[in-house]
Amino acid sequence: MKLIAGRTFALAVLLFAALSLADTFATSGANAASSHGQYEGVATCAGSTCHGRAEGNGAVVRQDEIASWQDPSSLSGAHSRAFAVLSSPRGRTIAANLGLGSAADAPACLGCHSTNVAQTDRGPRFLTSDGVGCESCHGPASSWIAGHYAKGTTHAGNVANGLVPLERPQVRAKLCLDCHFGSTNAGQFVTHAMMAAGHPRVSFELDLFSALQQHHDVDRDYIARKGRPDSVQLWAVGQAEAVRRSTSLFAKPNYAVTGVFPEYYFFDCHSCHREIQDGPDAQRTFVTNPGRPITFGQAPYNDENMIMLSAVSHALEPAHAASFDAASVDFHRSMSIGRDAAVQAAGRLQAQAGALSDALASRPSDRNDAFTVIAAISGHATAPRFTDYEGSSQAVMAVDTLLNALVREGRVTVGAAAGIRANINRAYAAVKSPQTYRPAAFRAALAQATGAIEALK
């Protein structure tokens, strides 16, 4: 998958701007993979006749996947560096702040920074130090590795034997979310205490993350075996599954509450982490958000994925839009009432997000989908909700993601996309830093970017 100019800048600005430990953010754990079978380790996949070639010139698959996974200087190699980063200066500092001892031995860290499985499930070549290895995403290999390259084998047969079908958007989203958002599996939930200790803030965008970790070519052989990927669908399902996961975890008391306090992980970080002024000339920084009817002064729930899912529902699944928006508003309103009301509202919002995920995953694609969603993101219904940094960051990342989808599909030429790069970059500049973020300026920059894309239709 080739990315047009600016995509790397997008990642740097939005995901790692204030998060210098990039590899901590770019990890994905093993606990979501198929539970049957034994984990054989990266070395089992690394033969020169398998995935360990120096050049990607294989007849069916590239066969240099290990080299890409291990790249020491590229984001495509972040998973292989996930374990080593625990022993970096920042990793050691976070562990010391939390009183964990060695991060490389801490269960709270290993769930996402390694393929963390029981000793009894590890083959003789398995190494925890491999970090997030092949089987973290593809599933334990013992049941399928011997047959997946045999003549006459099929992808469906491999899946039946335990290979994780990552070409299915919902499967991929749920697996990636385990570490890139959180799960109930051991060591796969980033608490506010972890972030206070120095861990990067967690955010999620499935299509972008997939592009950065893609080690294969989408060629005729791939399409014949797994179907043609749909970037708009992948992005949209990722948004729906993120909302579903967020509300699911929030509804669990041992995740949503820490002592007498709420678990602040779920809330908008920058609603509290901003300059406090006590003088008589102090200016109110709160901006009314029509999608969040909460009591003035209350910390808002982080709704970046909710905003995007609302936009995509209006654009692609209008039959679900009103019910999802109503559930979202009801959830925010319930946060001013009490824990019981919020849990009930979270359940209703979770159900609506699940219904949207199912609808989006089964929906046939349309060649105008990307244009339609881009217009919805900056449209009159959605734009007023861009009052905070997190939601705005998610929006500009989505617009760039969808523009790249248009390029890959041949709807927009690389040259035309490059010609409007200045417009996209202005939108990125508007969310370069939480400290300099201004809602009105961002909305104007986003409107310019989406207008430039619309003109290419």
C-alpha positions as CSV (number, residue, x, y, z in Angstrom):
1,M,0.0,0.0,0.0
2,K,1.6,3.3,-1.1
3,L,0.9,6.4,0.9
4,I,0.7,9.8,-0.7
5,A,2.9,12.6,0.6
6,G,1.8,13.8,4.0
7,R,0.6,10.5,5.5
8,T,3.9,10.1,7.5
9,F,3.5,13.7,8.7
10,A,-0.1,12.9,9.8
11,L,1.1,10.1,12.0
12,A,3.9,12.2,13.5
13,V,1.6,15.0,14.3
14,L,-1.4,13.2,15.6
15,L,-0.1,10.0,17.2
16,F,3.3,10.9,18.4
17,A,3.4,14.7,18.7
18,A,3.7,14.7,22.5
19,L,4.4,11.0,22.8
20,S,8.1,10.5,22.2
21,L,7.9,6.8,23.0
22,A,6.4,6.0,19.6
23,D,6.9,2.2,19.9
24,T,4.9,2.1,23.1
25,F,1.9,3.4,21.1
26,A,2.5,1.2,18.1
27,T,2.0,-2.2,19.8
28,S,-0.6,-4.9,19.6
29,G,-0.8,-7.9,21.9
30,A,-1.4,-11.6,21.5
31,N,-4.3,-12.2,23.8
32,A,-6.9,-11.5,21.1
33,A,-5.5,-14.1,18.8
34,S,-7.0,-17.6,18.4
35,S,-6.8,-19.4,21.7
36,H,-6.2,-23.0,20.4
37,G,-2.8,-24.2,19.4
38,Q,0.8,-23.6,20.4
39,Y,2.8,-20.4,19.7
40,E,5.9,-21.4,17.8
41,G,7.7,-18.1,17.7
42,V,9.0,-15.7,15.0
43,A,11.9,-17.9,14.1
44,T,9.5,-20.6,12.8
45,C,8.4,-18.1,10.1
46,A,11.8,-16.7,9.3
47,G,13.3,-19.3,6.9
48,S,14.5,-18.0,3.5
49,T,12.0,-20.2,1.7
50,C,9.2,-18.7,3.8
51,H,9.0,-15.1,5.1
52,G,12.7,-14.5,5.7
53,R,14.0,-13.4,2.3
54,A,16.0,-10.2,1.9
55,E,14.0,-9.1,-1.1
56,G,10.2,-9.3,-1.6
57,N,10.2,-11.3,-4.8
58,G,8.1,-14.3,-3.8
59,A,5.7,-15.8,-6.3
60,V,2.6,-15.9,-4.0
61,V,3.6,-13.6,-1.1
62,R,6.4,-11.2,-0.8
63,Q,8.5,-13.5,1.5
64,D,10.4,-10.5,3.0
65,E,7.8,-9.9,5.7
66,I,10.2,-10.6,8.5
67,A,12.6,-7.9,7.2
68,S,9.8,-5.4,7.1
69,W,8.6,-6.4,10.6
70,Q,12.2,-6.0,11.9
71,D,12.9,-2.7,10.2
72,P,14.8,-0.7,12.9
73,S,14.0,2.7,11.4
74,S,10.5,2.4,10.1
75,L,7.1,2.4,11.8
76,S,6.5,-0.9,10.0
77,G,9.0,-2.4,12.5
78,A,7.4,-1.0,15.6
79,H,5.8,-4.3,16.6
80,S,9.3,-6.0,16.7
81,R,10.6,-3.2,18.9
82,A,7.7,-3.4,21.4
83,F,9.4,-5.5,24.0
84,A,12.8,-3.8,23.8
85,V,11.2,-0.4,24.4
86,L,10.2,-1.6,27.9
87,S,13.9,-1.4,28.8
88,S,14.4,2.1,27.3
89,P,14.9,5.1,29.6
90,R,11.3,6.1,29.2
91,G,10.1,2.5,29.8
92,R,12.2,2.2,32.9
93,T,10.9,5.6,34.2
94,I,7.2,4.6,33.7
95,A,7.8,1.3,35.5
96,A,9.6,3.0,38.3
97,N,6.8,5.7,38.7
98,L,4.3,2.9,38.9
99,G,6.4,0.7,41.3
100,L,6.3,-2.2,38.8
101,G,9.9,-3.2,39.1
102,S,11.3,-4.2,35.7
103,A,8.8,-3.4,32.9
104,A,10.2,-6.3,30.9
105,D,8.8,-8.6,33.6
106,A,5.6,-6.7,34.5
107,P,2.3,-8.4,33.5
108,A,0.7,-5.0,33.1
109,C,3.1,-4.3,30.3
110,L,3.6,-7.7,28.6
111,G,0.0,-8.0,27.5
112,C,0.7,-5.5,24.7
113,H,4.5,-5.3,24.4
114,S,4.9,-9.0,23.7
115,T,3.1,-12.1,22.5
116,N,2.1,-12.8,26.1
117,V,1.0,-16.4,26.4
118,A,1.3,-19.1,29.1
119,Q,4.5,-21.1,29.3
120,T,2.6,-24.3,28.4
121,D,1.5,-22.7,25.1
122,R,5.1,-21.8,24.0
123,G,7.0,-23.9,21.4
124,P,10.8,-24.4,21.7
125,R,11.6,-21.5,19.4
126,F,9.3,-19.0,21.1
127,L,10.9,-15.9,22.6
128,T,9.2,-13.2,24.6
129,S,11.9,-10.8,23.5
130,D,10.5,-11.0,19.9
131,G,8.0,-8.5,21.0
132,V,4.7,-8.5,19.1
133,G,5.4,-11.3,16.8
134,C,3.6,-12.9,13.9
135,E,1.3,-15.0,16.0
136,S,0.1,-12.0,18.0
137,C,-2.0,-11.1,15.0
138,H,-2.2,-14.3,12.9
139,G,-2.9,-16.7,15.8
140,P,-0.9,-19.6,17.3
141,A,0.8,-21.3,14.4
142,S,1.1,-25.0,15.5
143,S,-2.3,-25.9,13.9
144,W,-1.9,-24.2,10.6
145,I,1.8,-23.6,9.9
146,A,2.6,-26.9,8.3
147,G,-0.3,-26.7,5.9
148,H,-0.7,-23.1,5.0
149,Y,1.9,-23.2,2.3
150,A,1.1,-26.7,0.9
151,K,-0.1,-27.0,-2.7
152,G,-3.8,-26.8,-3.0
153,T,-4.4,-25.2,0.4
154,T,-6.9,-22.5,0.7
155,H,-7.3,-19.5,2.9
156,A,-10.6,-20.8,4.2
157,G,-8.8,-24.0,5.2
158,N,-6.1,-22.1,7.0
159,V,-8.7,-20.1,8.9
160,A,-10.5,-23.3,9.8
161,N,-7.2,-24.5,11.3
162,G,-6.8,-21.4,13.4
163,L,-5.3,-18.6,11.2
164,V,-7.0,-15.3,12.2
165,P,-8.9,-13.9,9.2
166,L,-7.5,-10.4,9.4
167,E,-9.1,-9.4,6.0
168,R,-12.4,-9.2,7.8
169,P,-12.7,-5.7,9.2
170,Q,-14.5,-6.6,12.4
171,V,-12.0,-9.3,13.2
172,R,-9.1,-7.0,12.6
173,A,-10.6,-4.1,14.5
174,K,-11.3,-6.2,17.6
175,L,-7.8,-7.6,17.6
176,C,-6.1,-4.3,17.1
177,L,-8.3,-2.6,19.7
178,D,-7.1,-5.0,22.4
179,C,-3.9,-3.0,22.7
180,H,-4.6,0.2,20.7
181,F,-7.5,0.9,22.9
182,G,-7.8,-1.7,25.7
183,S,-9.4,-5.0,26.6
184,T,-10.2,-7.1,29.6
185,N,-7.3,-9.5,28.8
186,A,-4.3,-9.4,31.2
187,G,-2.1,-6.4,30.7
188,Q,-4.2,-4.8,28.0
189,F,-5.6,-1.7,29.6
190,V,-3.8,1.6,29.9
191,T,-4.9,3.3,33.0
192,H,-4.8,7.0,33.8
193,A,-2.1,6.2,36.3
194,M,0.0,4.7,33.5
195,M,-0.4,7.8,31.4
196,A,0.4,10.0,34.4
197,A,3.6,7.9,34.7
198,G,4.5,8.7,31.1
199,H,2.7,6.3,28.9
200,P,1.4,7.8,25.6
201,R,-2.3,8.7,25.3
202,V,-4.1,6.0,23.4
203,S,-5.9,6.7,20.2
204,F,-7.2,4.5,17.4
205,E,-7.7,4.6,13.6
206,L,-7.8,1.2,12.0
207,D,-7.0,2.0,8.3
208,L,-4.0,4.1,9.1
209,F,-2.6,1.6,11.6
210,S,-3.2,-1.2,9.1
211,A,-1.3,0.8,6.4
212,L,1.7,1.3,8.6
213,Q,1.9,-2.3,9.6
214,Q,1.1,-3.8,6.2
215,H,3.8,-6.3,5.1
216,H,2.0,-7.7,2.0
217,D,1.0,-6.5,-1.5
218,V,-2.6,-6.3,-2.5
219,D,-2.1,-8.0,-5.8
220,R,-4.3,-10.3,-7.9
221,D,-3.3,-13.4,-5.9
222,Y,-4.2,-11.6,-2.6
223,I,-7.6,-10.5,-4.0
224,A,-8.3,-14.0,-5.3
225,R,-7.7,-15.5,-1.8
226,K,-9.1,-12.8,0.5
227,G,-11.1,-10.3,-1.6
228,R,-10.3,-6.7,-2.4
229,P,-9.8,-4.5,0.7
230,D,-12.1,-1.6,1.2
231,S,-10.4,1.3,3.0
232,V,-13.6,3.2,3.7
233,Q,-15.2,0.1,5.2
234,L,-12.1,-0.6,7.2
235,W,-12.0,2.9,8.6
236,A,-15.7,3.0,9.3
237,V,-15.9,-0.4,11.0
238,G,-12.8,0.6,13.1
239,Q,-14.7,3.7,14.4
240,A,-17.8,1.6,15.2
241,E,-15.7,-1.1,17.0
242,A,-13.8,1.6,19.0
243,V,-17.1,3.0,20.3
244,R,-18.3,-0.5,21.1
245,R,-15.1,-1.3,23.0
246,S,-15.0,2.0,24.8
247,T,-18.5,1.7,26.1
248,S,-18.1,-2.0,26.9
249,L,-15.1,-1.3,29.2
250,F,-16.7,1.8,30.7
251,A,-19.7,-0.4,31.8
252,K,-17.4,-2.7,33.8
253,P,-17.0,-1.3,37.4
254,N,-13.4,-2.6,37.8
255,Y,-12.3,-0.7,34.7
256,A,-14.4,2.5,35.0
257,V,-13.7,3.3,38.7
258,T,-10.5,3.6,40.6
259,G,-11.3,3.8,44.3
260,V,-13.8,6.7,44.7
261,F,-12.7,8.3,41.5
262,P,-13.7,7.6,37.9
263,E,-11.0,6.1,35.7
264,Y,-9.9,9.2,33.8
265,Y,-8.6,7.1,30.9
266,F,-12.1,7.4,29.4
267,F,-12.2,11.1,29.5
268,D,-11.0,13.9,27.2
269,C,-7.4,14.4,28.5
270,H,-7.1,18.0,27.4
271,S,-10.3,19.1,29.1
272,C,-8.3,19.0,32.3
273,H,-4.7,19.2,31.1
274,R,-4.8,22.9,30.0
275,E,-3.6,26.1,31.5
276,I,-5.3,27.2,34.7
277,Q,-5.7,30.9,35.3
278,D,-6.7,32.3,38.6
279,G,-6.5,36.0,37.9
280,P,-9.5,38.3,37.3
281,D,-8.8,38.3,33.6
282,A,-9.1,34.5,33.3
283,Q,-10.9,33.4,30.1
284,R,-13.3,30.5,29.9
285,T,-11.8,27.8,27.5
286,F,-14.9,25.6,27.5
287,V,-16.8,25.5,24.2
288,T,-20.4,24.3,24.1
289,N,-20.7,21.0,22.2
290,P,-24.2,20.1,20.9
291,G,-23.4,16.4,21.0
292,R,-22.4,16.5,24.7
293,P,-25.2,17.9,26.9
294,I,-23.2,17.8,30.1
295,T,-23.1,20.0,33.2
296,F,-20.8,23.0,32.9
297,G,-17.4,22.1,34.5
298,Q,-17.8,18.4,34.1
299,A,-15.0,16.5,32.4
300,P,-16.3,15.3,29.0
301,Y,-16.0,11.7,27.9
302,N,-13.6,11.2,25.0
303,D,-16.0,11.0,22.1
304,E,-13.6,11.2,19.1
305,N,-14.7,7.9,17.7
306,M,-18.4,8.7,18.4
307,I,-18.1,11.9,16.3
308,M,-16.6,10.0,13.4
309,L,-19.2,7.2,13.7
310,S,-22.0,9.7,13.7
311,A,-20.6,11.2,10.5
312,V,-20.3,7.9,8.8
313,S,-23.8,6.8,9.9
314,H,-25.3,9.9,8.3
315,A,-23.3,9.3,5.1
316,L,-23.5,5.6,4.6
317,E,-26.1,4.1,7.0
318,P,-28.8,6.9,7.5
319,A,-31.3,4.3,8.8
320,H,-29.1,4.0,11.9
321,A,-28.0,7.6,12.2
322,A,-30.8,9.0,14.4
323,S,-30.8,6.1,16.9
324,F,-27.0,6.3,17.2
325,D,-27.0,10.0,17.7
326,A,-29.8,9.8,20.3
327,A,-27.9,7.0,22.2
328,S,-24.7,9.1,22.1
329,V,-26.4,12.3,23.4
330,D,-28.2,10.2,26.1
331,F,-24.9,8.7,27.2
332,H,-23.2,12.1,27.6
333,R,-26.3,13.4,29.5
334,S,-26.3,10.4,31.8
335,M,-22.8,11.3,33.0
336,S,-24.3,14.2,34.9
337,I,-26.8,11.9,36.6
338,G,-24.9,9.1,38.1
339,R,-23.0,5.8,37.6
340,D,-26.1,3.6,37.2
341,A,-27.6,5.8,34.6
342,A,-24.3,6.1,32.8
343,V,-23.9,2.3,32.7
344,Q,-27.3,1.8,31.3
345,A,-26.8,4.5,28.7
346,A,-23.4,2.9,27.8
347,G,-25.1,-0.4,27.1
348,R,-27.6,1.3,24.7
349,L,-24.8,3.1,22.9
350,Q,-22.7,-0.1,22.7
351,A,-25.7,-1.8,21.1
352,Q,-26.1,1.0,18.5
353,A,-22.4,0.9,17.7
354,G,-22.5,-2.8,17.3
355,A,-25.5,-2.5,14.9
356,L,-23.6,0.0,12.9
357,S,-20.5,-2.2,12.8
358,D,-22.5,-5.1,11.5
359,A,-24.2,-2.9,8.9
360,L,-21.0,-1.3,7.7
361,A,-19.2,-4.7,7.5
362,S,-21.9,-6.2,5.3
363,R,-22.6,-3.1,3.2
364,P,-21.5,-3.3,-0.5
365,S,-19.1,-0.5,-1.3
366,D,-19.9,2.4,-3.5
367,R,-17.3,4.3,-5.5
368,N,-18.4,7.6,-4.0
369,D,-18.3,6.4,-0.4
370,A,-15.0,8.2,0.4
371,F,-16.3,11.5,-1.0
372,T,-19.6,11.1,0.8
373,V,-18.0,10.5,4.2
374,I,-15.4,13.3,3.8
375,A,-18.3,15.7,3.1
376,A,-20.2,14.5,6.2
377,I,-17.1,14.9,8.4
378,S,-17.0,18.7,7.8
379,G,-20.7,19.1,7.2
380,H,-23.1,21.3,9.2
381,A,-24.2,18.3,11.4
382,T,-20.7,17.3,12.4
383,A,-18.5,20.4,12.4
384,P,-20.1,22.0,15.5
385,R,-18.9,19.0,17.5
386,F,-15.2,19.8,16.9
387,T,-14.7,21.7,20.1
388,D,-11.8,19.7,21.5
389,Y,-8.4,18.5,20.4
390,E,-9.1,14.7,20.4
391,G,-12.1,14.8,18.2
392,S,-10.5,17.2,15.8
393,S,-7.3,15.1,15.5
394,Q,-9.4,12.1,14.6
395,A,-11.3,14.1,12.0
396,V,-8.2,15.3,10.1
397,M,-6.7,11.9,10.2
398,A,-9.9,10.4,8.8
399,V,-10.0,12.9,5.9
400,D,-6.4,12.1,5.0
401,T,-7.2,8.3,5.3
402,L,-10.1,8.6,3.0
403,L,-8.2,10.8,0.5
404,N,-5.6,8.0,0.3
405,A,-8.4,5.5,-0.3
406,L,-9.5,7.6,-3.3
407,V,-6.0,7.6,-4.7
408,R,-5.7,3.8,-4.3
409,E,-9.0,3.3,-6.0
410,G,-8.0,5.5,-8.9
411,R,-10.7,8.1,-8.2
412,V,-8.1,10.7,-7.6
413,T,-4.6,10.8,-9.2
414,V,-1.5,11.1,-7.1
415,G,-0.7,14.4,-8.8
416,A,-4.2,15.8,-7.9
417,A,-3.9,14.7,-4.3
418,A,-0.4,16.3,-4.1
419,G,-1.9,19.5,-5.5
420,I,-4.2,19.9,-2.5
421,R,-1.6,18.7,0.1
422,A,-1.2,22.3,1.3
423,N,-4.9,22.3,2.3
424,I,-4.6,19.0,4.2
425,N,-1.4,20.2,5.9
426,R,-3.2,23.4,7.1
427,A,-5.7,21.1,8.8
428,Y,-2.9,19.1,10.4
429,A,-1.2,22.3,11.5
430,A,-4.5,23.3,13.3
431,V,-4.1,20.2,15.5
432,K,-0.3,20.2,15.7
433,S,-0.4,20.8,19.5
434,P,-3.2,20.7,22.1
435,Q,-1.8,24.0,23.5
436,T,-2.3,25.9,20.2
437,Y,-5.6,24.2,19.2
438,R,-8.5,26.6,18.5
439,P,-11.9,25.2,17.5
440,A,-12.8,28.0,15.0
441,A,-9.5,27.9,13.3
442,F,-9.6,24.1,13.0
443,R,-13.1,24.1,11.5
444,A,-12.0,26.6,8.9
445,A,-8.9,24.6,8.0
446,L,-10.9,21.4,7.8
447,A,-13.5,23.0,5.6
448,Q,-10.8,24.2,3.2
449,A,-9.3,20.7,3.1
450,T,-12.6,18.9,2.5
451,G,-13.6,21.5,-0.1
452,A,-10.4,20.9,-2.0
453,I,-11.1,17.2,-2.0
454,E,-14.7,17.7,-3.1
455,A,-13.5,19.7,-6.0
456,L,-11.7,16.6,-7.3
457,K,-14.8,14.6,-7.5
